[in-house]
Amino acid sequence: MYELLISNKKTGEIWSVASLADGALEFSTERQGSPGQLTFSLVMKGDLTFNEGDIVRFSVDGKLVFYGYVFTKETDRWGVCSVTCYDRLRYLKANASYAFYGRSAGDIIKEIAADMQIDVGSIDDTRYKIPSIIESNQSCIDIINKALSQTLLATGELFTLYDNGTGLSLKYVGDWASDVVLGDKSYITDYVYTTDIDRNVYNSVKLVQQNENTGRADVVVAQDSGNISLWGKLQLYQEIDGNLNTAQMAEKAKEMLSYYNKVRKTVTLSSVGVPGVRAGMMIRVMIPQFTGWTLIESCSHTYENDMHTMELEVYELT
């Protein structure tokens, strides 16, 4: 059973509009860089009114799926209004400048959220203090993603930022897994298995840091000559904040090479819908090419009448 509520902030009225839905309702998430998005169309009847910024709640069988805000309304000549809503991560698109020293990713999220007046939900402890992050006029979501990337490279632990319905939340992926197995003989209706070296794959890492004492740049390189001979040189170039010594820079380059120097294996699949599945969590996939845990990069749920389906892109955890 679907429940779709819109709360009009100006009037205080709460509208239950699921019965007015025209066509499919879609809820989509991505692992990083984008807010959760809910789209639907309504046949505008009676005195139903709502505005940009109003609150939208979508629940299935009594469980909250989406909590967010109206950002776009498009009404056609027949009175059908198409609505696009985003969760709280949308407000992290704002640009800002920050200098953080010895702070964890969770600390950084909390400070940025306070500055942007965004509610905070549950924040897992990353147990890692980032030496420094200095950013000028960058989007808040990019600053947070940089903090999470540095945490991953330093600890090997992956965390997902998302909106849990009460506020910005940070979850350790190792503790966030679906108990459903998606297989080509259960749930999955279609899939494509892809291997590539085109996305986020590097066999050479070059780190550069300006040295204030010498006035020159310190440079370290870590690379895999074997994979360079096979794939060509795929270089990741990055300027380093803070004040790392050469040994620390070399260790960081080695960690980055270990993470990026591998063929990327992904599955794009269509499936029967599974409640609660969203980008950033783990799920087991069973297809002829492999069986094991995958990380969900993107997930789109479609609800129409009594049908619930989903489209996912997952990549193999190795």
BAPADREN-44204 format. One line per field, with one value per residue (C-alpha): chain; z, x, y; residue in three letters. Coordinates in steps of 0.05 Angstrom, whole numbers, plus 32768, in hexadecimal, padded with zeros to 4 digits. Example, Ala and Ser with C-alpha at 12.3 -4.5 7.8 and 13.67 -1.06 7.14 Angstrom:
% residues 2
kette <- A,A
w <- 809C,808F
u <- 80F6,8111
v <- 7FA6,7FEB
rest <- ALA,SER
//
This chain:
% residues 318
kette <- A,A,A,A,A,A,A,A,A,A,A,A,A,A,A,A,A,A,A,A,A,A,A,A,A,A,A,A,A,A,A,A,A,A,A,A,A,A,A,A,A,A,A,A,A,A,A,A,A,A,A,A,A,A,A,A,A,A,A,A,A,A,A,A,A,A,A,A,A,A,A,A,A,A,A,A,A,A,A,A,A,A,A,A,A,A,A,A,A,A,A,A,A,A,A,A,A,A,A,A,A,A,A,A,A,A,A,A,A,A,A,A,A,A,A,A,A,A,A,A,A,A,A,A,A,A,A,A,A,A,A,A,A,A,A,A,A,A,A,A,A,A,A,A,A,A,A,A,A,A,A,A,A,A,A,A,A,A,A,A,A,A,A,A,A,A,A,A,A,A,A,A,A,A,A,A,A,A,A,A,A,A,A,A,A,A,A,A,A,A,A,A,A,A,A,A,A,A,A,A,A,A,A,A,A,A,A,A,A,A,A,A,A,A,A,A,A,A,A,A,A,A,A,A,A,A,A,A,A,A,A,A,A,A,A,A,A,A,A,A,A,A,A,A,A,A,A,A,A,A,A,A,A,A,A,A,A,A,A,A,A,A,A,A,A,A,A,A,A,A,A,A,A,A,A,A,A,A,A,A,A,A,A,A,A,A,A,A,A,A,A,A,A,A,A,A,A,A,A,A,A,A,A,A,A,A,A,A,A,A,A,A,A,A,A,A,A,A
w <- 8000,7FEB,8012,7FF3,801E,800F,8048,8034,805F,8054,8066,8093,806A,805D,801C,8010,7FC4,7FB3,7F94,7F66,7F49,7EFD,7EE6,7F09,7F46,7F45,7F7E,7F6D,7F93,7F81,7FAE,7FAD,7F91,7F8A,7FB7,7FBA,7F88,7F85,7F47,7F3C,7F18,7F36,7F18,7F3A,7F56,7F87,7FB3,7FB4,7FB9,7FC9,7FBB,7FB0,7FF1,800D,8030,800D,802F,8009,802F,8019,8048,8081,8078,8064,8020,8012,8039,8013,7FF3,7FB4,7F85,7F41,7F2A,7EE1,7ED0,7E8A,7E69,7E84,7ECC,7ED7,7F04,7F00,7F41,7F50,7F98,7FB9,7FFE,802B,8003,7FCF,7FFD,7FFD,7FB5,7FD1,7FCB,8007,801F,8058,8079,80A5,80CD,80F3,80EA,80DA,809F,80D1,80F3,80AF,809C,80DE,80D7,808F,80A0,80D9,80AB,8075,80A9,8096,80C7,80DB,80E6,80FA,80EE,80F3,8111,80DB,8111,80E3,80E8,80A4,80A8,807F,804C,802F,7FFB,7FDE,7FBB,7FB3,7FBB,8001,7FE5,7FC1,8001,8027,7FF0,7FF4,803E,8033,7FFB,8028,805F,802F,8016,805C,807E,8046,8064,8038,8053,8031,803C,8034,8050,807F,8085,80C3,80A8,8088,809D,8095,8092,8091,8054,8078,80A7,8071,8047,802A,803D,7FF7,7FC1,7F7B,7F4A,7F01,7F18,7F4F,7F4F,7F13,7ED1,7EA7,7EB0,7E8D,7EA9,7E98,7EA4,7E94,7EA2,7E8D,7ECF,7F0E,7EFA,7EFF,7EFB,7F0B,7F44,7F46,7F85,7F88,7FC4,7FC6,7FF4,8016,802E,7FE9,7FBF,7F93,7F8D,7FAD,7F7F,7F8B,7F5A,7F65,7F29,7F0F,7ED2,7EC2,7EBC,7E98,7E62,7E5D,7E61,7E51,7E85,7EAC,7EDA,7F16,7F26,7F69,7F8F,7FDA,8011,8052,8062,8055,8052,8017,803A,804C,8004,7FEA,8018,8003,7FB9,7FC7,7FE9,7FB0,7F7C,7FA2,7FA0,7F58,7F33,7F22,7EEB,7EFE,7EFD,7EFD,7EF2,7ED9,7EE9,7EE9,7F22,7F49,7F7C,7FC1,7FF7,801A,7FE5,7FD3,7FB9,7FE9,8009,7FF9,7FD9,7FC1,7F77,7F58,7F0D,7EE2,7EDF,7F2B,7F6E,7FA7,7FCA,7FA0,7FB1,7F95,7F6E,7F57,7F64,7F46,7F60,7F36,7F56,7F29,7F3C,7F61,7F3E,7F5F,7F35,7F3A,7F10,7F30,7F1E,7F4D,7F4D,7F66,7FA8,7FA2
u <- 8000,801C,8014,8028,8021,802E,8032,8023,8050,8027,7FE2,7FF6,7FCA,7FE1,7FC9,7FC5,7FCE,7FDE,7F99,7FA6,7FE7,7FE9,8019,8057,807A,80C6,80F8,8142,8183,81CD,8207,8229,8221,81D5,8199,8161,812B,80E1,80B7,806D,8032,7FF0,7FAC,7F9E,7F57,7F2D,7F53,7F94,7FCD,8017,8055,809F,80C2,8086,8094,8087,8084,807F,8073,8067,8043,804C,8098,80B6,80D8,80E3,80E1,80F1,80DA,80B8,80EA,80C7,807F,806A,801F,8005,7FC6,7F9E,7FAD,7FE0,8018,805D,8083,80CD,80E3,8127,813F,816C,81AC,8192,81A6,81EE,81F5,8203,824B,8275,82BD,82D9,831B,8317,8352,8352,8307,82E1,82B0,8277,8290,8294,824D,8232,8254,823E,81F7,81F4,820C,81D9,81A1,8196,817D,81AE,8199,81C6,8211,823E,8284,82B9,82F0,831F,8336,8346,8387,836B,8337,833B,8307,82F2,82B0,82A0,825D,8250,8241,8285,82A8,8286,8294,82DE,82DD,82BD,82EF,832A,830B,8304,834B,8367,833E,8321,82DC,82A3,826C,822D,820D,81C2,8181,8161,8120,8135,8173,81B8,81D3,8215,8215,824E,8242,8259,821D,81EB,81D7,8197,8186,8169,8191,8185,818C,817D,814B,812D,811D,814A,8124,815D,81A6,81E6,822B,8262,82AD,82D3,8310,82EC,82CD,82F5,832E,8376,83B8,83E2,83D8,83FE,83F8,8412,841A,8434,8470,8470,84B8,84D7,84A4,849F,846E,847B,8466,845D,8445,842B,841D,8414,8441,8421,83DB,83F7,8413,83CE,839F,83CA,83D9,839A,83B2,8390,83AD,839D,83B6,83BD,83A5,83CB,8412,8423,846B,8485,847C,8434,8425,8444,8419,83DB,83EB,83F5,83B1,838F,83B0,8399,8352,834E,837C,8349,8317,82D2,829B,8253,820E,81D3,8194,8149,8126,80E7,80E5,8102,80EB,8124,8159,817D,81C0,81FB,81E8,8200,81D8,81EA,81E4,81E4,81EF,821A,8254,825B,8239,8248,823F,8236,8231,81F4,820B,81C5,817F,813C,80FA,80BA,8076,8039,7FF6,8009,804C,808F,80CE,8115,8152,8197,81DF,820D,8257,827B,82A0,82E5
v <- 8000,8044,8084,80C6,8104,814D,817F,81C7,81F3,8232,8217,81DD,81AE,8166,8148,80FD,80F9,80B1,80A8,80E3,80C6,80C4,808E,8074,808F,8089,808D,808E,8092,8095,8081,80C4,810A,810D,8113,80E0,80F2,80E4,80F3,80EB,810A,811F,812F,8172,8170,8198,81C9,81A1,81D4,81CD,81F5,81EF,81DD,81B7,8175,8133,80EF,80AD,806C,8024,7FF4,8025,802C,806F,806D,80B7,80F8,8137,8177,818F,81B0,81B0,81B1,81AC,81B0,81A0,81BA,817F,818F,8158,8170,814E,8155,814C,8147,8140,812C,8155,8145,8177,81B0,8199,81B1,81F7,820F,8221,8227,81FE,81EC,81AE,8192,8151,8146,8107,8103,8101,8141,8163,814D,8168,81AB,81B5,819F,81D2,8209,81F6,81EC,81A3,8170,8138,80F0,80B6,80C0,8083,808E,8086,8083,80AA,80F2,8110,8139,8172,8186,81CC,81E0,8223,822F,81E5,81C3,81A8,8163,8161,8175,813E,810B,811F,8111,80CD,80BC,80CD,80A2,8068,806C,8071,803C,8010,801D,8038,8065,807E,80C2,80C2,80DE,80AB,80D3,80F9,811B,8112,80CE,80AA,805E,802D,8001,7FC3,7FC9,7FDA,7F9E,7F82,7F3A,7F2F,7F0B,7F24,7EEA,7EDD,7EA8,7ED3,7F1E,7F30,7F37,7F51,7F65,7F7B,7F69,7F9A,7F9B,7FDB,8006,8045,805D,806A,803C,8054,802F,806D,809E,80E0,810B,8152,817F,81C6,81CC,8210,8208,81FA,821F,81E2,81A8,8165,812C,80E2,80AD,8067,803C,7FF5,7FEC,7FA9,7FC6,8003,7FD4,7FB2,7FEE,802A,805F,8073,80A9,80C8,810D,812D,8169,815C,818B,8194,8182,8139,8122,80FA,80B8,80C9,80DF,809E,8074,809B,8090,8046,8041,8065,8038,7FFA,8014,802C,7FFB,7FC5,7FB5,7FD0,7F9B,7FB4,7F98,7FC1,7F9B,7F9D,7F7B,7F71,7FA9,7F9C,7FCE,7FF2,7FE8,8028,8040,803C,7FFA,7FB3,7F7C,7F36,7F27,7EE1,7EDE,7EAF,7EE1,7EE4,7EDB,7F09,7F4B,7F8A,7FD4,7FF8,8035,804B,8031,8046,802B,8030,8029,8025,8008,7FC7,7FBF,7FCE,7FC7,7FE2,7FF1,7FEC,7FF6,7FCF,7FC2,7F84,7F8B,7F6C
rest <- MET,TYR,GLU,LEU,LEU,ILE,SER,ASN,LYS,LYS,THR,GLY,GLU,ILE,TRP,SER,VAL,ALA,SER,LEU,ALA,ASP,GLY,ALA,LEU,GLU,PHE,SER,THR,GLU,ARG,GLN,GLY,SER,PRO,GLY,GLN,LEU,THR,PHE,SER,LEU,VAL,MET,LYS,GLY,ASP,LEU,THR,PHE,ASN,GLU,GLY,ASP,ILE,VAL,ARG,PHE,SER,VAL,ASP,GLY,LYS,LEU,VAL,PHE,TYR,GLY,TYR,VAL,PHE,THR,LYS,GLU,THR,ASP,ARG,TRP,GLY,VAL,CYS,SER,VAL,THR,CYS,TYR,ASP,ARG,LEU,ARG,TYR,LEU,LYS,ALA,ASN,ALA,SER,TYR,ALA,PHE,TYR,GLY,ARG,SER,ALA,GLY,ASP,ILE,ILE,LYS,GLU,ILE,ALA,ALA,ASP,MET,GLN,ILE,ASP,VAL,GLY,SER,ILE,ASP,ASP,THR,ARG,TYR,LYS,ILE,PRO,SER,ILE,ILE,GLU,SER,ASN,GLN,SER,CYS,ILE,ASP,ILE,ILE,ASN,LYS,ALA,LEU,SER,GLN,THR,LEU,LEU,ALA,THR,GLY,GLU,LEU,PHE,THR,LEU,TYR,ASP,ASN,GLY,THR,GLY,LEU,SER,LEU,LYS,TYR,VAL,GLY,ASP,TRP,ALA,SER,ASP,VAL,VAL,LEU,GLY,ASP,LYS,SER,TYR,ILE,THR,ASP,TYR,VAL,TYR,THR,THR,ASP,ILE,ASP,ARG,ASN,VAL,TYR,ASN,SER,VAL,LYS,LEU,VAL,GLN,GLN,ASN,GLU,ASN,THR,GLY,ARG,ALA,ASP,VAL,VAL,VAL,ALA,GLN,ASP,SER,GLY,ASN,ILE,SER,LEU,TRP,GLY,LYS,LEU,GLN,LEU,TYR,GLN,GLU,ILE,ASP,GLY,ASN,LEU,ASN,THR,ALA,GLN,MET,ALA,GLU,LYS,ALA,LYS,GLU,MET,LEU,SER,TYR,TYR,ASN,LYS,VAL,ARG,LYS,THR,VAL,THR,LEU,SER,SER,VAL,GLY,VAL,PRO,GLY,VAL,ARG,ALA,GLY,MET,MET,ILE,ARG,VAL,MET,ILE,PRO,GLN,PHE,THR,GLY,TRP,THR,LEU,ILE,GLU,SER,CYS,SER,HIS,THR,TYR,GLU,ASN,ASP,MET,HIS,THR,MET,GLU,LEU,GLU,VAL,TYR,GLU,LEU,THR
//
